[in-house]
């Protein structure tokens, strides 16, 4: 995972997963009340090819060098290259979700 700062303050940050891990595309999710361009989170899925397992990774977008601030093991193996997007205010309410299942 590479972050490039074109303003020149901190030109490049790099984080590398473990040898058998691959990280897919990350999605930027802005922090509530954030005002800087990188004030938010990068969310992605890692795949461990040896263990046949997947983790949800969350990075602080301001500084990715130390790796994920949260790593959540997923209950299922997610294939590499799964795509997604973050769209604020698009999440249905609990009542809408419940109604869809009825």
Buried (B, 14 or more C-beta within 10 A) or exposed (E): BEBEEEEEEEEEBEBEBEEEBBBBEBBBBBBEEEEEEBBBBBBBBBBBEEEEBBBBBBBBBBEBEEEBEEEEEEEEEBEEEEEEEEEEEEEEEEEEEEEEEE
